[in-house]
Amino acid sequence: MSDALLPIDPGARRAILQAVEGLAERSTATLARLVAHPSLLGDEASCLAEMEGLYSELGLSPFRVAVDPAKLDNHPGFSPPLVPYAPGRENVAAIHRPRETKGRSLMLQGHIDVVPVGAADLWTTPPFEPSVRDGRMYGRGACDMKSGVAAALMAFAALKAAGLQPAAELQMAAVIEEECTGNGALAVMQALGKPDACLIPEPGQRLLTAEVGVVWAWVTVTGKPVHVSHKLSGISAIEAAFIVSEAFRAYEARMNEPQHRHPAYAGDNHPINVNFGTIEGGEWNSSVATRARLGMRVGVMPGYSCRQTKADIEALVADVARDPRMAGTDLRVEFRGFMADGAIFPETQGISQAISACHREVTGETLRPTAMHALTDARFYRLYQDTEATCYGAEGENIHGIDEWVDLASITEVTKALALLVAGWCGVEAA
Ligand SMILES: [Zn+2]
């Protein structure tokens, strides 16, 4: 095992791994309970209440951690929210405290918010009716990342079933808004004591080495509406929006040039993605469109800040406004949602070494180092708390797509690795 882990008695090890096997059915049932909640942005309350129940079933005493913009507003990791932090939307956390501290403390965190389902009619089975077929569970969030939330719960349950408990503080938390701001994780990090490491069971059995930052922006174009029969005397906001999109395509190509790449992405041709996620506009098929609004997500290379990217976007929009084809239009840009920097996770940090060793013990395989094109809540711990952090979780496909699924056998593997990690990182004592 890794130097980063305490030695565990071989009998206790066997008992922990057997306990995970014995919990397979409960694990699948737990995941199904979570996937059944349509915990979309603003609608997380019932899933958070479910999490309170699940922590309580483990003998923990869950408590709420609200996101308070007044307290976080000046924090560099805070992102402008999309919806208010209404009652019921508070994160849920739980802390296990040992009788005697022998090892190091650990945070196991996961997000329970999910992204929209896309076109629901394209799903084979309804996205919030978890369906198990051929060793997979299908459903929105089944993989990203209710699978990881369930695995963390079952890792703790496995220790208990083996008559053990962590011999250090183990923090657990279910957070909101990982998919649009990260403010849930930020609030939890600020509210709880600093742990010695944080592991987030986001999907993917790989060794996280880096993640990009992200900025969300909306560009609104106002044109000049006229009857389509006099089209040439009007200005179509929709056609003008196409010109805006060209400018962002060119920016994307530029930011992917080799000289803009952090060494962690040296061998990667397209780490920075600009996505037009939403478009609204126009009023009537026979009217030249008055207004069009593009919602976009712009990737940010680690080492290049989100504030700089925000300035780039503002400069880009100002530039487009000077294009002769845009004459007579009005262009506005606003920023809400992600304002997030990228982060680097050194392979040499203790938590990375530790989870790699646990994965190798369970599967016989070595985790592949991976620099992600997306972001996770792990950044907060690295950037603002100087805490080691990484992600490691179950395998599946179609996250953010149609027919998202998770491989149930991989959840068992991940649960075993997490249980060994908790035991080796925190140490164990009799329950
Ligand atoms: Zn996720």
Boltz pocket constraint, residues with backbone or C-beta under 6 A from the ligand:
constraints:
  - pocket:
      binder: B
      contacts: [[A, 111], [A, 144], [A, 145], [A, 178], [A, 202], [A, 203]]
      max_distance: 6.0
